[in-house]
Amino acid sequence: MITNTDFDLIKKKGIKKEEIEKQIAIFKKGIPFVTLEDSATVGNGILKFTSEEETTYEKIFNEKAKKASLLKFVPASGAASRMFKTLFNFLEEFKVHEETLEVYVKRTHSDSLPVFFDHAEKFPFYKPVLEAMGERDKNAAGLASDEQKHKFIKQLLSEEYMGFGAYPKGLLPFHTYKNETRTAFEEHLYEAAAYGVSNGVAKLHFTVSEHHMDKFKAKLQEEKQKIEKQTQVQFEVSFSVQKPSTDTIAVTPANEPFRNASGELVFRPSGHGALIENLNMLDADIVFIKNIDNVVVENRANVIHNSKKVLAGKLFELQERAFSYMRILKNEAPDEARIYEIRDFVKNELYAHIPSAFNTWPQEDKIQFLCHEIDRPIRICGMVKNEGEPGGGPFWVRDNKGEISLQIIESAQIDKSDSKQLKILETATHFNPVDLVCGIKDYEGKKYDLLKYTDPAQGFISSKTYEGRELKALELPGLWNGAMAGWHTVFAEVPLATFNPVKTVIDLLKPAHQVQIP
């Protein structure tokens, strides 16, 4: 099935032949659904801090952060095309001289389109687009006619004009301030200055598409000095792309390698789970993870800054105890009482599985088991109350060994034809906003090899089309799903105000993205 020519392509991507064989075997065998044991709720896997606890954890963070290395990790390869989907459809399908906007909306059920035009002046790109239109057409003074509205969208999205439709989402103007507009990329720098600073330096790492790398670097060079002056913080910003070696082979519906019209094998990016390799290259004591589009305007940011400090303070507190217990287990001869104290910490604080036969084991086996359980990366995951957003959530999951752990699970991983599994899914009270604080070093300060803590069984197989033909694509376990399945996971409720993603352009009209300019 694999030819010598194929091997040249595989070698160029840095993929091993054995990996290709494994991927094809996964397509043939399929990926099993996860087994939900229960939904994680407040009091059953999700912590809800009191105001006193929040104050305590924030103090812990403020003290520990002085000596720790902090890093903000932002997946930022998302393109703006999905965000503008309704506008792209309007650009292509609206019959400019044959129908009105009202008729088009009814014909296509594009209910968000009138909202866009009714509030167009609130978008940060409104004035630049109008100015560009005016330079091209002196009669383009506003958006009164439907034809002008169509021209506005063309000016906004088309590559021969402003080309925002081909931009990375992180470099789109998101927010309008009195004297400037800011992109999501810039807002992440301002945000990091509020909680990600150690010794006067804020370190950030963005994963971007190779196609957009130069744009991000140019934007950084353009804005860095200004932001450093405003925040009195120095920034160290780095970038990486998803490795070609993490691409996965596509197959036909019959699970044969899929080839394009030229006869070449087709590979596809394997999803954000591949970014565990990017994260694994970085070195920091504490890593904050947050998506590029989840930002707010400056005057609404305090709740986010405080929440991040609380989560990181909780992580510092857990780490300190875990590291202390590791030193005892490694360097002392703990008595029975201390061993059971450590066991209870592992079970009740780190939510790790303790075998029922643990109490009958010899002392040496108990110590070895506890060392193995404690000695792994820890993540504190902020969870917001579920208000109908699509995506993953916190659950108790039983693996194929019968062990139960806390995991972030996507709905696609759940067998909804199973009434018991569906019932558990429906009882979920919280949603994953991608708000993680991660500890990636051990008690000796050595960085973990994060690739050792993934669960390959939590990947996805999806159906796609290529050159008009159907294919099957394989995605690696998601970064905060199976790619971190072997981590210690602690869920904590965070304010809903910390979750403000921009999935469609209309989301920019929400209060979190609007500055009241006097």
DAPE-V900850 format. One line per field, one symbol per residue. ss: DSSP state (H for helix, E for strand, C for the rest). psi: psi as a letter, one per 40 degrees, with the letter a starting at -180 (. if undefined). Layout:
BEGIN
ss=???
psi=???
END
This chain:
BEGIN
ss=CCCHHHHHHHHHHCCCHHHHHHHHHHHHHCCCCCEEEEECEECEEEECCCHHHHHHHHHHHHHHCCCCCEEEEEECCCECCCCCHHHHHHHHHCCCCCCCHHHHHHHHCCHHHHHHHHCHHHCCCHHHHHHHHHHHCCCCCCCCCHHHHHHHHHHHHCCCCCCHHHCEHHHCEEEECCCCEEEHHHHHHHHHHHHCEECCEEEEEEECCHHHHHHHHHHHHHHHHHHHHHHCCEEEEEEECCCHHHCEECECCCCCECECCCCCECEECCCHHHHHHHHHCCCCCEEEEECCCCCCCHHHCHHHHHHHHHHHHHHHHHHHHHHHHHHHHHHCCCCHHHHHHHHHHHHHCCCCCCCCCHHHCCHHHHHHHHHHHHCCCEEEEEEEECCCCCCCEEEEEECCCCCEEEEEECHHHCCCCCHHHHHHHHCCCEEEEEEEEEECECCCCCECCHHHHCCHHHCEEEEEEECCEEEEEEECCCCCCHHHCCCEEEEEECCHHHCCCCCCHHHHHCHHHCCCCC
psi=dhidddddddddefhidddddddddddddihiiihhdiihihegehihiiddddddddddddddddeihihhhhhfehiedddfddddddddehgdeeiidddddddefgdeddddddfdeeieedddddddddddheegeafdiddddddddddddidebdfddeiideeihdihideiiiidddddddddedefhhfehhhihhhiiddeddddddddddedddddddefiihhhiiiihhdeeiiiiiidefihhiadeeiihiiifiedeeddddeeihidhhhhiidegiiideeedddddddddddddddddddddddddddddeigiiddddddddddddddefihhideddeiiddddddddddddgiihhhhhhihhfeiiaiihihhhaeeeihihihhideehgeehdddddddeeheiiheggihhheiaeeehhigeeefigdefaihihiihfeihihihhihidebdefdeihhhihhiideehfigdidddeeideehhhh.
END
